[in-house]
Amino acid sequence: MKLLHIDSSILGAGSVSRTLSAAIVAAQTAQHPGLEIVRRDLAAQPLDHLTGAHLAAGQGATPENAALAADIASGQAALDEFLAADIVVIGAPMYNFSISTQLKAWIDRVAVAGRTFRYTENGPEGLAGDKTVIIASSRGGHYGEGAPAAGLDHQETYLKGLFGFLGVTDLRFIRAEGVALGEEARGKSLEAAQGEILKLAA
């Protein structure tokens, strides 16, 4: 089995989502002996955002320079990693009510018509449903169902819609909320999330 571990937080060692994603990977490794792990840190080695030149190259045009060619190759590697993985663990913090720009750049490389989804006469069809995706979600406030700010959640709702579109039906969230509301709130949220990780691997 193969596990793809992705982090997208810009906070380094102080990141809650990185702490959670590492704990999820450790639990999955214990549950699946011999698990092969591929690591991609989108903050340390970001993919460029898509441009018209990227799209032209995707349609057969020659990349206009070596830097673009190298970035296209990195994007193809990211897609290949995603397709090859049986389990995908993604550290996805909420920034300004959505995901990080680094994670969005990665998504734009894996949401590819003909590879992870296709359009049919009956509508779009996901092609990447043969994997488990586990999201390590961290949020400074409270945005869950029933919270006053729930309507501002364009992080988990986006990821649910995106991976559903790609055909993923086994999508799980490990969430730490309210981590910016003081040390006590942060500690309780992390403790609860760690408990959910243990249940996930049980």
Residue frames as qw, qx, qy, qz and C-alpha x, y, z in Angstrom:
[[0.000, 0.886, 0.464, 0.000, 0.00, 0.00, 0.00],
 [0.412, 0.252, -0.002, 0.876, 1.04, 3.57, -0.63],
 [0.197, -0.831, -0.431, 0.291, 0.30, 6.65, 1.48],
 [0.352, 0.527, 0.098, 0.767, 0.74, 10.19, 0.19],
 [0.393, -0.665, -0.406, 0.488, 1.36, 12.70, 3.01],
 [0.272, 0.596, 0.210, 0.726, 0.78, 16.33, 2.07],
 [0.301, -0.634, -0.392, 0.596, 1.24, 19.40, 4.26],
 [0.286, 0.664, 0.339, 0.602, 0.26, 22.91, 3.22],
 [0.375, -0.888, -0.213, 0.158, 0.65, 25.01, 6.37],
 [0.436, 0.721, -0.195, 0.503, 3.11, 27.92, 6.27],
 [0.464, -0.801, 0.189, -0.329, 3.66, 27.80, 10.07],
 [0.389, 0.488, -0.744, 0.240, 6.31, 25.10, 10.25],
 [0.344, -0.027, -0.869, 0.355, 6.75, 23.38, 13.60],
 [0.189, 0.120, 0.486, -0.845, 4.04, 25.56, 15.16],
 [0.481, 0.010, -0.466, -0.743, 1.39, 24.25, 12.79],
 [0.635, -0.045, 0.581, -0.507, -1.61, 22.40, 14.22],
 [0.858, 0.385, -0.049, -0.336, -2.47, 20.77, 10.89],
 [0.484, 0.548, -0.677, 0.087, 1.10, 19.47, 10.55],
 [0.266, -0.314, 0.789, -0.456, 0.93, 18.02, 14.06],
 [0.760, 0.153, 0.405, -0.484, -2.34, 16.27, 13.21],
 [0.778, 0.505, -0.291, -0.234, -1.26, 15.02, 9.78],
 [0.237, 0.514, -0.800, 0.199, 1.92, 13.53, 11.27],
 [0.444, -0.141, 0.741, -0.483, -0.14, 11.76, 13.95],
 [0.827, 0.329, 0.128, -0.437, -2.52, 10.40, 11.31],
 [0.626, 0.555, -0.544, -0.068, 0.38, 9.07, 9.23],
 [0.039, -0.406, 0.845, -0.345, 1.93, 7.45, 12.33],
 [0.645, 0.039, 0.568, -0.509, -1.40, 5.77, 13.16],
 [0.823, 0.456, -0.093, -0.325, -1.85, 4.54, 9.58],
 [0.385, 0.574, -0.719, 0.073, 1.73, 3.22, 9.53],
 [0.287, -0.247, 0.829, -0.412, 1.06, 1.23, 12.70],
 [0.742, 0.236, 0.392, -0.490, -2.17, -0.09, 11.23],
 [0.845, 0.529, -0.014, -0.076, -0.65, -1.06, 7.86],
 [0.611, -0.531, 0.461, 0.364, 2.84, -2.60, 8.29],
 [0.560, 0.069, 0.588, 0.580, 5.01, -2.08, 5.23],
 [0.274, 0.886, 0.357, -0.106, 3.10, 1.03, 4.17],
 [0.553, 0.171, 0.197, 0.791, 5.10, 3.04, 1.61],
 [0.080, -0.858, -0.321, 0.392, 5.02, 6.77, 2.38],
 [0.442, 0.423, 0.237, 0.755, 5.54, 9.60, -0.11],
 [0.252, -0.687, -0.347, 0.587, 5.91, 13.05, 1.44],
 [0.309, 0.534, 0.302, 0.727, 5.14, 16.39, -0.22],
 [0.251, -0.608, -0.361, 0.661, 5.52, 19.67, 1.67],
 [0.341, 0.732, 0.446, 0.386, 3.74, 22.33, -0.36],
 [0.197, -0.975, -0.001, 0.099, 5.12, 25.19, 1.73],
 [0.543, -0.557, 0.459, 0.428, 8.75, 24.08, 1.42],
 [0.237, -0.102, 0.723, 0.641, 8.46, 23.15, -2.26],
 [0.459, 0.532, 0.387, -0.597, 5.41, 24.95, -3.67],
 [0.460, 0.373, 0.667, 0.452, 3.97, 24.37, -7.09],
 [0.004, 0.082, -0.155, -0.985, 3.42, 27.45, -9.22],
 [0.478, 0.480, 0.486, -0.552, -0.14, 28.61, -9.78],
 [0.571, 0.399, 0.641, 0.322, -1.60, 27.82, -13.17],
 [0.079, 0.578, -0.164, -0.795, -1.15, 30.32, -15.99],
 [0.723, 0.574, 0.003, -0.384, -2.23, 30.42, -19.58],
 [0.307, 0.624, -0.710, -0.114, 1.19, 29.06, -20.51],
 [0.346, -0.167, 0.893, -0.236, 0.56, 25.99, -18.33],
 [0.683, 0.391, 0.475, -0.394, -2.75, 25.35, -20.06],
 [0.564, 0.695, -0.317, -0.313, -1.22, 25.82, -23.50],
 [0.066, 0.490, -0.869, 0.006, 1.51, 23.32, -22.67],
 [0.509, 0.044, 0.789, -0.341, -1.15, 20.90, -21.47],
 [0.714, 0.565, 0.256, -0.324, -2.68, 21.11, -24.94],
 [0.877, 0.266, 0.244, 0.316, 0.59, 20.28, -26.66],
 [0.274, 0.925, -0.152, 0.215, 2.44, 23.59, -26.95],
 [0.721, 0.156, -0.388, 0.552, 6.17, 23.58, -26.20],
 [0.461, -0.772, -0.269, 0.345, 6.89, 25.16, -22.77],
 [0.308, 0.925, -0.001, 0.222, 8.19, 28.67, -23.33],
 [0.091, 0.756, -0.560, 0.326, 11.16, 28.30, -20.96],
 [0.497, 0.149, -0.824, 0.228, 13.04, 25.82, -18.79],
 [0.157, -0.085, 0.626, -0.759, 11.44, 27.02, -15.56],
 [0.702, 0.087, 0.027, -0.706, 7.96, 26.38, -16.92],
 [0.730, 0.206, -0.628, -0.172, 8.99, 22.96, -18.21],
 [0.264, 0.158, -0.821, 0.481, 10.37, 22.05, -14.78],
 [0.382, -0.004, 0.460, -0.802, 7.18, 23.23, -13.04],
 [0.773, 0.144, -0.267, -0.558, 5.02, 21.24, -15.46],
 [0.601, 0.183, -0.772, 0.098, 7.11, 18.16, -14.69],
 [0.011, -0.095, 0.723, -0.684, 6.61, 18.79, -10.95],
 [0.602, 0.064, 0.149, -0.782, 2.87, 19.07, -11.51],
 [0.773, 0.170, -0.525, -0.313, 2.84, 15.78, -13.41],
 [0.369, 0.164, -0.830, 0.384, 4.75, 14.14, -10.55],
 [0.299, -0.041, 0.522, -0.798, 2.16, 15.45, -8.08],
 [0.757, 0.124, -0.140, -0.626, -0.64, 13.96, -10.19],
 [0.676, 0.210, -0.705, -0.030, 1.15, 10.62, -10.48],
 [0.097, 0.157, -0.779, 0.599, 1.68, 10.52, -6.69],
 [0.524, 0.024, 0.315, -0.791, -2.01, 11.17, -6.08],
 [0.797, 0.185, -0.339, -0.464, -3.16, 8.53, -8.54],
 [0.574, 0.244, -0.767, 0.150, -0.77, 5.92, -7.13],
 [0.107, -0.253, 0.672, -0.687, -1.77, 6.44, -3.49],
 [0.387, -0.385, -0.832, -0.102, -4.17, 4.17, -1.63],
 [0.365, -0.765, -0.435, 0.304, -4.35, 6.62, 1.29],
 [0.306, 0.548, 0.013, 0.778, -3.90, 10.39, 1.06],
 [0.432, -0.668, -0.428, 0.428, -3.36, 12.43, 4.23],
 [0.281, 0.609, 0.157, 0.725, -3.62, 16.19, 3.79],
 [0.307, -0.470, -0.405, 0.722, -2.81, 18.87, 6.35],
 [0.108, 0.568, 0.469, 0.668, -5.27, 21.61, 5.44],
 [0.166, -0.395, -0.454, 0.781, -5.43, 24.67, 7.70],
 [0.172, 0.846, 0.491, 0.120, -8.12, 27.31, 7.22],
 [0.332, -0.200, 0.037, 0.921, -6.71, 30.63, 6.04],
 [0.233, 0.217, -0.067, -0.946, -9.20, 33.49, 5.68],
 [0.707, 0.203, 0.357, -0.576, -12.11, 31.04, 5.58],
 [0.850, 0.448, -0.191, -0.200, -10.61, 28.84, 2.85],
 [0.936, -0.108, 0.083, 0.325, -7.62, 26.61, 2.13],
 [0.367, -0.652, 0.304, 0.590, -4.03, 27.78, 1.71],
 [0.505, 0.738, -0.236, -0.380, -2.95, 29.03, -1.70],
 [0.032, -0.488, 0.861, 0.138, -0.26, 26.31, -1.70],
 [0.450, 0.142, 0.867, -0.160, -2.89, 23.58, -1.38],
 [0.577, 0.667, 0.234, -0.410, -5.03, 25.17, -4.10],
 [0.275, 0.694, -0.569, -0.345, -2.04, 25.11, -6.47],
 [0.190, -0.202, 0.960, 0.023, -1.65, 21.36, -5.79],
 [0.534, 0.412, 0.654, -0.343, -5.36, 20.74, -6.34],
 [0.495, 0.730, -0.107, -0.459, -5.14, 22.48, -9.71],
 [0.177, 0.530, -0.795, -0.238, -2.51, 19.88, -10.72],
 [0.166, -0.011, 0.981, -0.098, -4.50, 16.83, -9.63],
 [0.499, 0.542, 0.518, -0.434, -7.99, 17.88, -10.77],
 [0.030, 0.414, -0.620, -0.666, -7.30, 17.03, -14.40],
 [0.784, 0.332, 0.089, -0.516, -9.94, 16.09, -16.96],
 [0.795, 0.406, -0.434, -0.124, -9.33, 12.61, -18.31],
 [0.403, 0.325, -0.757, 0.399, -7.15, 11.60, -15.35],
 [0.024, -0.084, -0.775, 0.626, -9.09, 12.20, -12.12],
 [0.438, 0.497, 0.527, -0.532, -12.49, 13.06, -13.63],
 [0.142, 0.072, 0.685, 0.711, -14.21, 13.09, -17.00],
 [0.458, 0.283, 0.147, -0.830, -17.27, 14.61, -18.55],
 [0.179, 0.169, 0.942, 0.229, -19.87, 12.22, -19.95],
 [0.231, -0.361, -0.521, -0.738, -23.26, 12.61, -21.58],
 [0.553, -0.611, -0.563, -0.065, -24.70, 11.98, -18.10],
 [0.308, -0.931, 0.093, -0.172, -22.54, 14.63, -16.44],
 [0.147, 0.707, -0.653, 0.227, -19.14, 14.60, -14.72],
 [0.958, -0.196, -0.206, -0.034, -17.72, 11.32, -13.42],
 [0.320, -0.798, 0.506, -0.066, -14.95, 11.03, -10.82],
 [0.840, 0.347, -0.417, 0.026, -12.10, 8.66, -11.64],
 [0.259, 0.467, -0.667, 0.520, -10.15, 8.76, -8.35],
 [0.701, -0.452, 0.020, -0.551, -12.54, 6.90, -6.07],
 [0.908, -0.020, -0.407, 0.098, -10.21, 4.02, -5.25],
 [0.450, 0.239, -0.489, 0.708, -8.54, 5.72, -2.30],
 [0.433, -0.742, -0.464, 0.216, -9.09, 6.98, 1.23],
 [0.260, 0.565, -0.091, 0.778, -8.52, 10.69, 1.80],
 [0.523, -0.633, -0.464, 0.334, -8.01, 11.93, 5.37],
 [0.174, 0.745, 0.014, 0.644, -7.98, 15.68, 5.97],
 [0.494, -0.384, -0.449, 0.638, -6.22, 17.13, 9.02],
 [0.029, 0.758, 0.316, 0.570, -8.22, 20.34, 9.39],
 [0.397, -0.372, -0.425, 0.724, -7.31, 23.20, 11.71],
 [0.002, 0.744, 0.357, 0.565, -9.30, 26.38, 12.27],
 [0.184, 0.222, -0.421, 0.860, -8.69, 29.32, 14.56],
 [0.458, -0.088, 0.267, -0.844, -12.38, 29.73, 15.36],
 [0.420, 0.179, 0.866, -0.203, -15.49, 27.56, 15.27],
 [0.364, 0.317, -0.396, -0.781, -17.06, 26.93, 11.87],
 [0.044, 0.080, 0.994, 0.067, -18.74, 23.54, 12.30],
 [0.265, -0.462, -0.684, -0.499, -22.39, 22.82, 11.68],
 [0.430, -0.744, -0.511, 0.026, -24.58, 25.00, 13.89],
 [0.466, -0.367, -0.129, 0.795, -21.82, 27.52, 14.71],
 [0.181, 0.851, 0.214, -0.443, -22.67, 31.19, 14.05],
 [0.066, 0.716, -0.475, -0.508, -19.78, 31.38, 11.57],
 [0.689, 0.074, 0.713, 0.110, -20.59, 28.11, 9.78],
 [0.586, 0.764, 0.263, -0.062, -21.50, 30.01, 6.60],
 [0.101, 0.901, -0.398, -0.142, -17.91, 31.22, 6.33],
 [0.655, -0.306, 0.672, 0.162, -16.49, 27.70, 6.03],
 [0.700, 0.651, -0.174, -0.235, -15.11, 27.55, 2.50],
 [0.051, -0.587, 0.807, -0.016, -12.35, 25.18, 3.60],
 [0.373, -0.026, 0.919, -0.124, -13.91, 21.83, 4.53],
 [0.627, 0.547, 0.392, -0.392, -16.97, 22.43, 2.35],
 [0.430, 0.731, -0.414, -0.332, -14.68, 23.07, -0.65],
 [0.038, -0.423, 0.904, 0.047, -12.60, 19.97, 0.04],
 [0.541, 0.202, 0.763, -0.290, -15.73, 17.81, 0.40],
 [0.624, 0.672, 0.137, -0.375, -17.04, 19.08, -2.91],
 [0.266, 0.720, -0.590, -0.250, -13.70, 18.78, -4.69],
 [0.130, -0.295, 0.947, 0.003, -12.87, 15.23, -3.65],
 [0.594, 0.350, 0.636, -0.347, -16.47, 14.16, -4.18],
 [0.553, 0.724, -0.134, -0.390, -16.20, 15.51, -7.73],
 [0.203, 0.586, -0.773, -0.136, -13.05, 13.40, -8.19],
 [0.782, -0.022, -0.558, -0.276, -15.00, 10.31, -7.10],
 [0.243, 0.197, -0.791, 0.526, -13.61, 9.91, -3.58],
 [0.623, -0.512, -0.389, -0.447, -16.29, 8.43, -1.33],
 [0.768, -0.426, -0.346, 0.329, -14.04, 7.53, 1.62],
 [0.225, 0.603, -0.142, 0.752, -13.29, 11.07, 2.80],
 [0.616, -0.591, -0.465, 0.235, -12.63, 11.68, 6.50],
 [0.081, 0.784, -0.151, 0.596, -11.91, 14.82, 8.52],
 [0.631, -0.399, -0.443, 0.496, -9.90, 15.10, 11.73],
 [0.060, 0.801, 0.163, 0.573, -10.62, 18.60, 12.98],
 [0.447, -0.361, -0.417, 0.704, -9.10, 20.93, 15.56],
 [0.020, 0.774, 0.349, 0.527, -11.25, 24.04, 15.98],
 [0.394, -0.903, -0.092, -0.141, -10.84, 27.13, 18.12],
 [0.833, -0.082, -0.135, 0.531, -7.04, 26.83, 18.20],
 [0.294, 0.427, -0.062, 0.853, -6.64, 30.62, 18.20],
 [0.452, -0.710, -0.236, -0.486, -8.90, 31.13, 21.21],
 [0.414, -0.726, 0.442, -0.325, -6.24, 30.67, 23.87],
 [0.144, 0.430, -0.888, 0.073, -3.92, 27.94, 25.12],
 [0.458, 0.018, 0.777, -0.431, -6.63, 26.07, 27.01],
 [0.733, 0.477, 0.161, -0.457, -8.96, 25.96, 23.99],
 [0.478, 0.617, -0.595, -0.193, -6.08, 24.95, 21.72],
 [0.082, -0.336, 0.916, -0.203, -5.01, 22.14, 24.07],
 [0.594, 0.184, 0.640, -0.452, -8.54, 20.75, 24.43],
 [0.701, 0.577, -0.081, -0.413, -9.09, 20.84, 20.67],
 [0.343, 0.563, -0.748, -0.072, -5.81, 19.05, 19.96],
 [0.290, -0.175, 0.884, -0.322, -6.56, 16.44, 22.60],
 [0.700, 0.345, 0.416, -0.466, -9.98, 15.77, 21.08],
 [0.627, 0.632, -0.341, -0.303, -8.49, 15.52, 17.59],
 [0.095, 0.466, -0.877, 0.071, -5.81, 13.08, 18.78],
 [0.515, 0.042, 0.758, -0.399, -8.58, 10.95, 20.24],
 [0.738, 0.522, 0.108, -0.415, -10.34, 10.92, 16.87],
 [0.395, 0.626, -0.654, -0.158, -7.09, 9.82, 15.19],
 [0.199, -0.251, 0.923, -0.216, -6.86, 6.83, 17.52],
 [0.653, 0.308, 0.535, -0.439, -10.47, 5.90, 16.74],
 [0.595, 0.649, -0.255, -0.399, -9.75, 6.22, 13.02],
 [0.316, 0.515, -0.796, -0.035, -6.95, 3.68, 13.24],
 [0.515, -0.187, 0.728, -0.412, -8.82, 1.31, 15.54]]
